[in-house]
């Protein structure tokens, strides 16, 4: 099973309704395609962890890359895993707010995240919180 994490820059014209539609579409498509994961949006950027059968993850990435709702997509982690981190979620969506520890706890549906993934997400969350404060 393939697991990837990417980050990208959200289109600055995206509104709340656009984000809601994006998440609903991802949840539907991922459930159909046996994909799971999490999407974090900090008001400026997206970070997504996507996991599932390799061919299906690659096909999904092929659709995500040219999507005009974001740009500058950069894959920051790719590896094969034997177990899903977000097995209960076709696409867990989280818009950042509050305490980093609480955010990571909410994201980790099973109460545990891979140490590297947790660091990546914590750094992303901190960056979003910092931008919001400035």
C-alpha positions in Angstrom: 0.0 0.0 0.0 1.3 3.5 -0.9 1.2 6.5 1.4 2.1 10.0 0.3 2.1 13.4 1.8 2.0 16.6 -0.4 1.7 20.3 0.2 0.4 22.9 -2.1 -0.7 26.5 -2.2 -4.5 27.0 -2.1 -6.1 29.3 -4.7 -6.6 32.6 -2.7 -10.1 32.9 -4.2 -11.3 29.7 -2.6 -14.2 30.3 -0.2 -15.7 28.1 2.5 -18.2 26.6 0.1 -15.4 25.7 -2.3 -13.5 23.9 0.4 -16.7 22.1 1.5 -17.3 20.9 -2.0 -13.7 19.8 -2.4 -13.8 17.8 0.8 -17.2 16.2 -0.1 -15.9 15.2 -3.6 -12.7 13.8 -2.1 -14.7 11.8 0.5 -16.9 10.3 -2.2 -14.1 9.5 -4.6 -11.8 8.1 -2.0 -14.5 5.8 -0.6 -15.2 4.5 -4.1 -11.4 4.0 -4.8 -10.5 2.4 -1.4 -8.3 5.5 -0.5 -8.0 7.0 3.0 -6.2 10.0 4.4 -6.4 13.5 5.8 -6.5 17.0 4.4 -5.3 19.9 6.4 -6.1 23.5 5.3 -4.5 26.5 7.0 -6.2 29.2 5.0 -3.2 29.4 2.7 -2.0 25.9 2.0 -3.1 22.3 1.8 -1.3 19.3 3.2 -2.8 16.0 2.3 -1.9 12.5 3.4 -3.3 10.0 0.9 -3.0 6.2 1.3 -4.2 3.1 -0.4 -3.5 0.7 -3.3 -0.5 2.1 -5.3 -2.3 2.3 -8.6 -5.3 4.0 -7.1 -3.1 6.5 -5.2 -1.2 7.3 -8.4 -4.4 7.7 -10.4 -5.8 10.1 -7.7 -2.6 12.1 -7.7 -2.9 12.4 -11.5 -6.3 14.1 -11.0 -5.1 16.3 -8.1 -1.9 17.7 -9.7 -3.7 19.8 -12.4 -6.6 20.8 -10.2 -6.9 24.6 -10.4 -8.0 25.0 -6.7 -4.3 24.8 -5.8 -0.8 25.2 -7.3 2.8 24.4 -6.5 2.1 20.8 -5.4 5.2 19.3 -3.8 5.3 15.7 -2.6 7.2 15.7 0.7 6.9 12.0 1.7 6.3 8.8 -0.2 6.6 5.3 1.2 5.0 1.9 1.1 3.2 0.9 4.3 1.6 -2.2 5.6 -1.1 -0.4 7.7 -3.2 2.7 7.1 -2.9 5.7 9.5 -6.4 6.9 8.6 -8.2 3.6 8.0 -11.5 5.0 9.3 -11.5 8.1 7.1 -12.1 8.3 3.4 -10.8 11.9 3.9 -10.6 13.5 7.3 -10.8 17.2 6.8 -9.3 19.6 9.3 -9.1 23.4 9.2 -6.6 24.5 11.7 -7.5 26.2 15.0 -6.3 26.0 18.5 -3.7 23.9 20.2 -1.3 21.8 18.0 -1.5 18.8 20.4 -5.3 18.8 20.1 -5.1 19.2 16.3 -2.8 16.2 16.0 -4.9 14.1 18.4 -8.0 14.8 16.3 -6.1 14.0 13.1 -4.9 10.7 14.4 -8.1 8.7 14.2 -6.5 5.7 15.8 -4.7 7.8 18.4 -1.3 7.2 16.8 0.6 8.8 13.9 3.9 7.7 12.5 6.6 9.8 14.2 7.8 11.4 10.9 4.2 12.1 9.8 3.4 13.7 13.1 6.5 16.0 12.8 5.5 17.0 9.3 1.9 17.8 10.3 3.0 19.6 13.5 5.4 21.8 11.4 2.6 22.5 8.9 0.1 23.3 11.7 2.7 25.6 13.3 3.3 27.4 10.0 -0.4 28.0 9.6 -0.8 29.3 13.1 2.1 31.6 12.7 0.7 33.0 9.5 -2.7 33.5 11.2 -1.0 35.4 14.0 1.0 37.7 11.7 
